Amino acid sequence: MSATGDLLAFAGAAHRLPAAARADAVRLLGDTLAVGAAGVSAPGAEAILTAARAMGNGAEARLIGTAERLPAPGAAFVNGYRIHCLEWDAVHEPAVVHAMSVVTAALGAAIDRKGGCDPEAALVALAIGVDVASGLGIAADSALSFFRPATAGVIGAALAVARIDGAPLEHALGLAYSSAAGTMQAHVEGSITLPFQVANAARAAVTASDLAKAGFTAPLDPLEGPFGYFKLIDQGDLSRYTRDLGQVWRIAEISTKPFPSGRASHAALGALQGLAGQDVERIELACPPLIHRLVGRPYKPDMTPAYARLCLPFLAALMLTDGRIDPRRFTPANFADPSLAALAGKVGLVADGNADPNALFPQELRVTAGGVTQTIAVPHTLGSPDAPLSPVQTQAKLDFARELAPAGHDPRLFTDPLTYFTDPT
């Protein structure tokens, strides 16, 4: 059997999640729904909602954080945006894929449309979708040019939705690949289009399953074919992922984000959090080239919130000033604040020569204060499986997300996320 055949067999097989993987799925689902609720009022969210309302009328699926309902594709579109727009969503770091985001948005809409779902079936579908989305990134050995959270995410999400819908998996896969879109140009520019690409992938995943269930056919070799995923979107070997299918649940490898900013900023921010309020003279981060590429962009007094979330000099200045990253501080007045600009000017990044184009760590932070330089090694980023958030840090994140969420949200989002996800009543 081909690697694609192995992937499809895995996606369609009966599974019982190991206890640890199940616990990770429940924990990460709660994290993802919480950041989605926090993103309701983020920049661009109203325009996304307006566009989704224009896609059609209907009350099939809920919007995270508010009482409104839309047809399932439109709800997936809005929820995908809300989950990713604050850059606070979980990520599979070796894959460089925000694997929970597209899958949760699309699968939640499909479950709502059905009127609910058995919780264990929902968790299995979620874990499979996350596994596939992460696995495509694991199999890749090329640098990002397409936006992998969207291009891999739509494929994992479509298979998760098709599993719940009873749609033919092979055609859902081909249709998802045919819908894959999103490039790193939005990231380079710090454009608000970045979370739109996640939103679009979630909508496309629901549509791929719908078309497959309706009998619409698709290419049957979309991953390994001559014009398949691993020829056009990424270079790599799919079998590098599929040889471990079912032996390693990739959802256990997902990292949560302590801060609402680009993941590539978190190693430095986690180390700087304990230095808040100190008189720092110089900060230098030695890091893999991908870190430099993702968050090494210069501070600009006229930058946008989307750009600022990916600007380590500004983020470091906020952390040293406030001891946290608050998305409500991403305003023109703060971008032009001379004190924050002065702190940002003390931050520099140096590529460490790591040959892996997808590596996010290890990193090393050198901080000079009072004429003394201390070196802080960061072998693993805070929130990763090797450096997990403590229960106190996890609760602080959830409390902060609840603070940012609009009043009137379904309380189960924070108190019982699995029931919220599987029972739309």
C-alpha positions in Angstrom: 0.0 0.0 0.0 1.2 3.5 -0.7 1.9 6.1 2.1 -1.3 7.8 1.0 -3.2 4.6 1.3 -1.8 4.1 4.8 -2.9 7.6 5.8 -6.5 7.0 4.5 -6.7 3.6 6.3 -5.6 5.3 9.5 -8.1 8.1 9.1 -11.0 5.7 8.6 -10.1 3.0 11.1 -11.7 2.4 14.5 -9.6 3.9 17.2 -9.6 4.1 21.0 -7.3 6.9 22.1 -4.8 6.0 24.8 -5.6 7.7 28.1 -2.7 10.1 27.8 -3.6 11.1 24.2 -7.2 11.5 25.2 -6.3 13.8 28.0 -4.1 15.9 25.7 -7.0 16.1 23.2 -9.4 17.4 25.9 -6.8 19.9 27.3 -5.9 21.2 23.8 -9.5 21.5 22.8 -10.2 23.7 25.9 -7.1 25.8 25.0 -8.2 26.2 21.4 -11.8 27.2 22.2 -10.6 29.6 24.9 -8.4 31.5 22.5 -11.2 31.5 19.9 -13.5 33.2 22.4 -10.7 35.7 23.2 -10.4 36.5 19.5 -14.0 37.6 18.9 -13.2 41.4 18.9 -9.7 41.2 17.4 -8.8 43.4 14.4 -10.5 42.1 11.2 -13.0 39.8 13.0 -16.0 42.0 12.2 -15.1 42.0 8.4 -14.8 38.2 8.5 -18.2 37.9 10.2 -19.8 40.2 7.7 -18.4 38.1 4.8 -19.5 34.9 6.5 -23.1 36.2 6.9 -23.1 36.9 3.1 -22.3 33.3 2.4 -25.8 32.3 3.3 -28.5 32.2 5.9 -29.0 29.4 8.4 -28.5 28.4 12.0 -26.5 25.2 11.6 -23.4 25.9 13.7 -22.3 28.2 16.6 -19.8 30.9 16.5 -17.2 30.5 19.3 -17.7 33.2 22.0 -21.1 34.5 20.8 -24.7 33.3 20.5 -24.9 33.7 16.7 -25.2 30.7 14.4 -24.4 30.4 10.7 -24.3 27.6 8.0 -21.5 25.2 8.8 -19.0 26.4 6.2 -19.6 30.1 7.3 -19.2 29.1 11.0 -16.0 27.2 10.3 -14.7 30.3 8.5 -15.4 32.7 11.4 -14.2 30.3 14.1 -11.0 29.6 12.2 -10.3 33.3 12.1 -11.2 33.8 15.8 -8.9 30.9 16.8 -5.8 32.1 15.0 -6.2 35.9 14.9 -4.4 36.6 18.2 -1.5 34.1 17.4 -2.4 32.4 20.7 -3.3 29.0 19.2 -1.5 25.7 19.8 1.2 24.5 17.4 3.1 21.4 16.5 6.6 22.9 16.5 8.6 20.4 14.5 5.9 20.4 11.9 5.5 24.2 12.0 1.7 23.6 11.9 -1.0 25.2 14.1 -2.7 21.8 13.9 -5.6 22.4 16.3 -6.9 25.5 14.7 -8.3 24.5 11.3 -9.4 21.1 12.6 -11.2 22.4 15.6 -13.0 25.1 13.6 -14.2 22.8 10.8 -15.0 19.8 13.0 -16.9 21.8 15.5 -19.1 23.2 12.7 -19.8 19.7 11.3 -20.7 18.4 14.8 -23.1 21.3 15.4 -24.7 20.6 12.0 -25.4 17.0 13.0 -27.0 18.2 16.2 -24.2 16.8 18.4 -21.8 13.9 18.6 -20.6 11.2 20.9 -17.7 12.8 22.8 -15.3 9.9 22.3 -16.0 9.9 18.5 -15.4 13.6 18.4 -12.1 13.3 20.3 -10.9 10.5 17.9 -11.8 12.6 14.9 -10.1 15.6 16.4 -6.9 13.6 17.1 -6.9 12.1 13.6 -7.3 15.5 12.0 -4.5 16.9 14.1 -2.3 13.9 13.4 -2.6 14.2 9.7 -2.1 18.0 9.7 1.0 17.6 11.9 2.2 14.6 9.9 2.3 16.5 6.6 4.6 19.0 8.3 6.7 16.2 9.9 7.2 14.7 6.4 8.3 18.0 4.9 12.0 18.9 4.7 11.7 22.1 2.8 11.4 25.7 4.2 8.0 27.2 4.3 6.8 29.0 1.2 3.1 28.1 1.4 1.5 28.7 4.8 1.6 25.2 6.2 -1.0 25.7 9.0 -3.5 26.3 6.2 -2.3 23.9 3.5 -1.7 21.0 5.9 -4.6 22.1 8.1 -7.3 21.8 5.4 -6.3 18.2 4.7 -6.3 17.1 8.3 -9.6 18.9 9.0 -11.3 17.6 5.9 -10.5 14.0 6.9 -11.8 14.7 10.5 -15.0 16.2 9.2 -15.5 13.4 6.6 -15.1 10.8 9.3 -17.9 12.4 11.3 -20.1 13.0 8.2 -19.6 9.6 6.7 -18.2 11.0 3.5 -15.8 9.1 1.3 -12.3 9.9 2.7 -10.4 9.5 -0.5 -12.5 12.1 -2.2 -12.5 14.4 0.8 -8.7 14.2 0.8 -8.5 15.1 -2.9 -11.0 17.9 -2.7 -9.2 19.3 0.3 -5.9 19.3 -1.5 -7.6 20.9 -4.5 -8.7 23.7 -2.1 -5.4 24.2 -0.4 -4.2 27.8 -0.4 -2.2 30.3 1.6 1.4 31.5 1.3 4.0 33.0 3.6 3.7 36.4 1.8 1.1 37.4 4.5 3.6 36.5 7.2 6.4 38.4 5.6 4.3 41.5 5.4 2.7 41.0 8.8 -0.7 41.0 7.2 -4.1 40.4 8.7 -4.6 38.0 5.8 -2.6 35.4 7.9 -5.6 34.3 10.1 -7.8 34.6 7.0 -5.9 31.7 5.5 -6.7 29.6 8.5 -10.4 30.7 8.3 -10.5 29.8 4.6 -8.9 26.4 5.2 -11.6 25.6 7.8 -14.4 26.6 5.4 -12.8 24.6 2.6 -12.5 21.5 4.8 -16.3 21.5 5.5 -17.0 22.0 1.8 -14.7 19.2 0.8 -16.5 16.8 3.0 -19.9 18.0 1.7 -18.9 17.6 -1.9 -17.5 14.1 -1.3 -20.6 13.0 0.5 -22.7 14.4 -2.4 -20.8 12.1 -4.8 -18.3 14.7 -6.2 -15.1 13.1 -7.1 -11.5 14.3 -6.7 -7.9 13.4 -7.7 -7.0 10.1 -5.9 -3.2 10.7 -5.6 -3.2 14.2 -4.2 -0.2 13.8 -1.9 2.3 11.7 -3.8 1.2 12.3 -7.4 3.3 14.2 -10.0 1.5 17.4 -9.1 0.6 16.4 -5.5 1.3 18.1 -2.2 4.8 16.9 -1.9 5.7 18.1 -5.4 4.1 21.6 -5.4 3.5 22.7 -1.8 6.3 21.1 0.3 9.1 18.8 -0.5 9.4 15.6 1.6 8.6 12.0 2.0 5.1 11.2 3.3 6.3 7.7 4.6 8.5 9.5 7.1 5.2 10.2 8.9 3.0 7.3 7.9 5.4 4.6 9.1 4.5 5.5 12.7 0.8 5.9 12.2 -1.2 4.7 15.3 2.0 4.1 17.3 2.6 7.8 18.1 -0.4 10.1 18.5 0.9 13.5 17.3 -1.6 15.4 19.4 0.7 14.5 22.4 3.4 16.6 20.6 1.4 19.8 20.4 2.7 22.9 22.2 0.5 25.5 23.8 1.2 29.2 23.6 1.6 31.2 26.8 1.5 34.5 25.0 -0.7 35.9 22.2 2.1 36.4 19.7 4.0 34.4 17.1 5.3 31.2 18.5 8.8 32.0 17.3 8.8 34.8 19.9 8.0 32.6 22.9 11.4 31.3 23.9 12.8 34.8 24.3 9.6 36.1 25.9 9.5 33.3 28.4 13.0 34.0 29.5 12.4 37.8 29.6 9.3 37.5 31.7 11.3 37.2 34.9 13.3 40.3 34.0 10.3 42.6 33.8 10.9 46.0 35.3 14.7 45.7 35.2 16.9 48.3 33.5 18.1 46.3 30.5 20.9 47.6 28.3 21.0 45.0 25.5 19.2 41.8 24.5 20.6 39.5 21.8 18.9 36.3 20.8 21.0 33.6 19.0 18.4 31.4 17.2 17.8 29.2 14.2 17.3 31.0 10.9 13.5 30.3 10.9 13.1 32.3 14.2 15.0 35.2 12.6 12.8 35.0 9.5 9.5 34.8 11.5 9.9 37.4 14.2 13.2 39.2 13.5 11.4 42.0 11.7 12.2 45.6 12.6 10.1 47.7 15.0 8.0 50.3 13.2 6.0 53.1 15.0 3.3 52.8 12.3 3.0 49.0 12.3 -0.3 47.1 12.4 -1.3 44.7 15.2 -0.8 41.7 12.9 2.8 42.9 12.2 3.4 43.7 15.9 2.5 40.1 17.0 5.4 38.9 14.8 7.9 41.6 15.9 10.1 40.3 18.7 11.7 43.7 19.4 8.3 45.2 20.2 7.1 42.1 22.0 10.2 42.1 24.2 9.7 45.7 25.1 6.1 44.9 26.1 7.2 42.0 28.2 9.9 44.0 30.0 7.4 46.8 30.7 4.3 44.8 31.6 5.5 41.3 32.5 3.0 39.9 29.9 1.7 40.3 26.4 -1.7 41.9 26.3 -3.4 42.1 22.9 -5.2 45.3 24.0 -1.8 47.0 24.0 -1.5 46.6 20.2 -2.7 50.1 19.4 -1.2 53.0 17.4 -0.6 54.9 20.6 1.5 52.1 22.0 3.4 51.5 18.8 4.5 55.1 18.8 5.3 55.2 22.5 8.9 56.4 22.8 9.7 54.3 25.9 8.6 51.1 24.1 10.5 52.2 21.0 13.7 52.7 23.0 13.4 49.2 24.6 12.7 47.7 21.2 15.8 49.3 19.9 17.9 47.3 22.4 16.8 43.9 21.0 18.8 42.1 18.3 18.6 38.6 16.7 21.5 36.6 15.3 21.0 33.4 13.2 22.9 30.5 14.8 23.6 28.6 11.6 21.1 25.8 12.3 20.9 23.9 9.0 17.3 22.7 9.6 14.9 25.1 7.7 12.0 24.2 10.1 13.9 24.3 13.4 12.5 26.6 16.1 15.0 25.7 18.8 17.4 25.6 20.6 17.8 29.3 21.3 20.2 31.3 23.5 19.3 34.7 25.0 22.1 37.1 26.1 20.9 39.9 28.4 23.0 42.8 29.5 21.9 44.8 32.6 24.0 46.8 34.9 27.0 46.2 32.8 26.8 42.4 33.3 25.7 40.0 30.6 23.9 36.8 31.5 23.4 34.0 29.0 20.1 32.1 29.2 19.9 28.8 27.3 16.5 27.9 26.0 16.6 24.3 24.8 12.8 24.0 24.5 10.2 26.8 24.2 7.8 27.4 27.1 4.6 25.5 26.5 6.2 22.6 24.5 5.9 19.0 25.7 9.5 19.3 27.0 8.8 22.6 28.8 5.0 22.4 29.6 3.0 25.2 31.2 2.5 24.6 34.9 -1.0 24.3 36.2 -0.8 27.9 37.4 0.4 29.1 34.0 -2.3 27.2 32.2 -5.0 28.6 34.5 -3.6 32.1 34.1 -3.9 31.7 30.3 -7.5 30.5 30.5 -8.4 33.3 33.0 -6.9 35.9 30.6 -8.8 34.5 27.7 -12.0 34.6 29.7 -11.2 38.3 30.5 -10.9 39.0 26.8 -13.9 37.1 25.7 -17.2 39.0 25.2 -19.8 38.9 27.9 -22.6 36.4 27.4 -20.5 33.5 26.0 -21.5 30.0 26.8 -19.8 29.3 30.1 -19.1 25.7 29.1 -16.4 27.1 26.8 -14.2 27.4 29.9 -15.8 25.1 32.4 -16.6 22.0 30.2 -15.1 22.4 26.7 -15.8 18.8 25.6 -19.5 19.1 26.4 -19.6 22.5 24.7 -17.9 21.0 21.6 -20.2 18.0 21.3 -23.5 19.3 22.6 -24.8 22.3 20.7 -28.1 22.6 22.6 
